[in-house]
Amino acid sequence: VLKKMDYAEEALNGNKLAAGRIIKMVEDNEATGFETIKHLYPYTGNAFVIGITGPPGAGKSTLIDCLIAAFRKNQKKVAVLAIDPSSPITGGALLGDRIRMKRHYLDPGVFIRSIATRGALGGVSWSTKGALIVLDAMKYDVIFIETAGVGQLGADISLLVQMTLVLCIPGMGDALQALKAGTLEIADLFIVNKADRPDTDEVVNHLENMINLREGGWHGHPPRIIKTTAVENKGIDDVVSEIDRYRYYIKDNDHSMESMFEREYRFFRFLIKELAADKIWRHLEGLKEFKMSIDKLKKRQEDPYSIAHKIINELIKMP
Amino acid sequence: VLKKMDYAEEALNGNKLAAGRIIKMVEDNEATGFETIKHLYPYTGNAFVIGITGPPGAGKSTLIDCLIAAFRKNQKKVAVLAIDPSSPITGGALLGDRIRMKRHYLDPGVFIRSIATRGALGGVSWSTKGALIVLDAMKYDVIFIETAGVGQLGADISLLVQMTLVLCIPGMGDALQALKAGTLEIADLFIVNKADRPDTDEVVNHLENMINLREGGWHGHPPRIIKTTAVENKGIDDVVSEIDRYRYYIKDNDHSMESMFEREYRFFRFLIKELAADKIWRHLEGLKEFKMSIDKLKKRQEDPYSIAHKIINELIKMP
């Protein structure tokens, strides 16, 4: 059993068990977790964080499995954090995927873990950022975050990543339309997996049209589309070299560094909000007046906006 | 032009323009908006709020169009709030849908509006709840909220609705798996639309299996599955009578009333959080010390958790 103060040192020595414990403490909003994060923070700043998003069934886990192997061949340390509830890591498992991914679990250069979507504090990025600091300090070179994409969950996570891969498959049909609603804007690379299927070119054409309608991209350069067949390990090298290319691209680009800080700042605002709400709530729950307000709400004697405004105005008095 | 104080009265008289202005003011966090909400609140408590979710292309708008017509035939007032960015109301339009829905716009017993997904304050339920209070006070009997479903967006909205319809279509294949990740648990009724397609029974069987694996439902009674072909107005009557049946079911059920307040309470917690964060942020932005903290963050001299903890501990001192 590890003593609490040893966690940071143990993690820095490559102890994956200690890393897991620190991440858990941050998830649970334990003070020791943040103390440890503070010790680890000076060692961070090297990891390249990649978000992988796409619908369930697109083959995200299989692709990540191939990418782990490819980066390991280049002597890179690789970590995977799974937020997607349908991921085999988080538990929505297909047996085949689980067995496949398993071969990496014992490799000391690979760290794989799921991130709880409901922790002590709201928002999955709360715990994910903590995990990234731990893994970055432990010198994991590449960290993948696997999400189910689309909507708020995907957007929250996009604050934490430096590059976003969007996975599609042939025959998605109407589901491709769903991509428009959120993921299209954040994609730095599109991957069309299961590209051995006959209608692959249809999806590729469709994506090309969507990309052409979109503004931005790599500041002028539209994101590429790469075809893969992950179950046969096909196209993986192309993905790896595109990741490397993108990594160097943003390193050399002031605008990218600026937008990286912009995202860090938005994450910081999120932290302030969560901590404030947590502190206020703990305080309120002990108050008699608060119980009376809740009673009013329950009896529909006053609308929720009025009660909330009143409470905040009384409670938070700025110096 | 309406004078500000007349909004509540105008809305109560059925003025849809006034209703739209109040909703806009709540979206923008304007004090007048909340004053108006306060006046309207005593008139609320009658509307039945129904969430409709499903992937883009499933025919949500066409189905809602049919349901509007069906409820209007029964002399019910109907409102629709669209949050789904792919909805023809919010703008992700297919021309056909737009024209179709248009026939209801001039009907004084029908209110149709989109809800902005990024307002002054975070979270779409902030504005949606305001809109519900306005429309409920105006005696709209049935209010539909159209969302793109899956994940956090869907979960936020589920706090505001009394019944959730989940729309599927034949041939969804892998996308059906995605339903597992969030929407399956909240469904009170499944609708398989485009049921003239050959592989309809396959989806129905698949859903039945998923329902059987699930706990809960109408406290023992599993949700029904209804087949519709909305473009031909087929199956709509079945949906309407199931909605009515469910409405009476929860009225007569103490447990349902309890869980309705539970959801109201969770929405209230959300309001407290948003208001607190907003107030704190306005204060911080004017402070010199805060600028120094941000500078530390930018230079990576201190981790975001430590800075945020420090700020909150100094700023919020409980009496």
Interface residues (C-beta under 8 A of the other chain):
Chain A: V26 F34 I37 K38 Y41 T44 G45 P55 P56 G57 A58 D84 P85 S86 G92 G122 K129 G130 I133 A148 V150 G151 Q152 L153 G154 I169 G171 M172 G173 D174 A175 Q177 A178 K180 A181 G182 F261 E264 Y265 F267 F268 R269 L271 I272 K273 L275 A276 A277 K279 I280 W281 H283 L284 I294 L297 K298 R300 E302 D303 P304 Y305 S306 I307 A308 H309 I311 I312 L315 I316 M318
Chain B: V26 F34 I37 K38 Y41 T44 G45 P55 P56 G57 A58 D84 P85 S86 G92 G122 K129 G130 I133 A148 V150 G151 Q152 L153 G154 D156 I169 G171 G173 D174 A175 Q177 A178 K180 A181 G182 F261 E264 Y265 F267 F268 R269 L271 I272 K273 L275 A276 A277 K279 I280 W281 H283 L284 I294 L297 K298 R300 E302 D303 P304 Y305 S306 I307 A308 H309 I311 I312 L315 I316 M318
